[in-house]
Structures are given as structure tokens and as C-alpha cells.
Amino acid sequence: MKTIKLELDFLIGPIVKDVFSVSQNKLITGVDSIDNNKSINELNEKISALYSSFYDFDSGDEPCVFDVELAKENKDQLVKLIDDLLSMLQAVNDGSFEIVNNINLDW
């Protein structure tokens, strides 16, 4: 059984893609019902863009800083999107994968 991990990092996630597809020239999960689902992939990209927007590259001395205040202001929206993604993943799960949610929003 394949494990699908959910994590948040700058420009990565929440769905961790750990298989390189030579034919598609990109990282995928290796689970067709996820990789070929346009709605799941669009939502994944939307969450990634929102989370990545919390990083500030113009903060002075530091090259990159996570803006905790901005993240807190948008936390409800992020939680809703993640919940929607989890529901979509559960809906396409035919028993061939398990979901491990490693997302931590304790800022």
C-alpha cells in the first residue's frame, strides 16, 4: 500500500510527490487516481501558492522569513482548503493508498 504524505513547505506540497515520471518529466505520487485528477492537483497548487505567500524575501537582514502574522490572518482559509483536499483524497481512495497528514499549523 502506498503512503501519501501531506506536508507544507515553501513551493512544495501539500501532497508530497516522491516518484519521478520520466514520461511526464515531473514528480508524481505514483497513484493514478491522484496524479490524473485535475481537481486534486489544482487544489494542491492553490494550497501551495497560499502557503508559499507567507514567506517574505524583503525583510531586511534575513534572506527569507516566514511571516507568522500573515499566516495567522489566512489560517482559516488554509485549513478549509486542506480539509477540502483531504475530502477529495478520501473520495478517490480505492484502498490502494493511505494518507498521513503531517501538516502542522501551530504558529
Order of alpha helices (4+ residues) and beta strands (2+ residues): beta-beta-beta-alpha-alpha-beta-beta-alpha-alpha-beta
